[in-house]
Amino acid sequence: MSLAQRFGEQRGTVSNPDKYRARAADCIRLAAIVSSPRERLILVKMAQSWRSLADQAEKNSGADLWYETPAHPRHSKRAQ
């Protein structure tokens, strides 16, 4: 059975740090039961990546970012 089959194909987006941490925990649980050292290492690295994403998502959650499209040059000049 391949790593992808053990982990399961899940598609979609993850929207918050708690979900990222849950994915990291899933990776660690799977790493504890796989017999292949190569797959175990992959799962541990995946868990580290999920944790990093969770940390970054927490940092980003406090950021207020706004983007305003610049005015078109023709419309930004005063009428003369």
C-alpha angles and dihedrals in degrees: 000000000000126000090248091055092049093047094041127226110273119173130189136064132302111220109186144036093250091059091048090052091048089055090050090052090050090054092051092049091051092046088058093058105036116100098209115089088207092055091044091055091048091052093048090051090048089052090052090051092050090051091050090051090050091052092048092047090054091051091048094048090071095050120097108205124182128182122194120188110240116249115262110259093240091054098043096063118087117249108260 
